[in-house]
Amino acid sequence: QAQVVESGGGLVQPGGSLRLSCSTSAFIFSRSEMSWYRRAPGKERELVAQISSGGGTYYADSVKGRFTMSEDNAKNTVYLQMNSLKPDDTAVYYCYAGRRQFGAKFDYWGQGTQVTVSS
């Protein structure tokens, strides 16, 4: 059973928008730092956005000003609103939950959702 599930990917034209969703369990969500990563063809995995338990956010320079990460605590869900999409944004987007306990690190990865930006 998948513990982190992404959805919302698809095909969009340049300049368009998509909103990705990532749902997980209350156990994972309440104890984890949530992030979005992506992997484009021929490129290394890239951290796109991250939100901490304190509410602080981080965005990669490549998406800053275009992407917005948010969370809904009641739904154990994080979102990635992607605006002004570019062909270079084409990638598989992964939701990641990172949990630490007594120095040990626990990683939870979603299966990925494909985002294709093309005319």
Secondary structure, DSSP 8 states (H G I E B T S, - for coil): --SEEEE--EEE-TT--EEEEEEE-HHHHHH-EEEEEEE-TTS--EEEEEE-TTS-EEE-TTTTTTEEEEEEGGGTEEEEEE-S--GGG-EEEEEEEEEEETTEEEEEE---EEEEE--
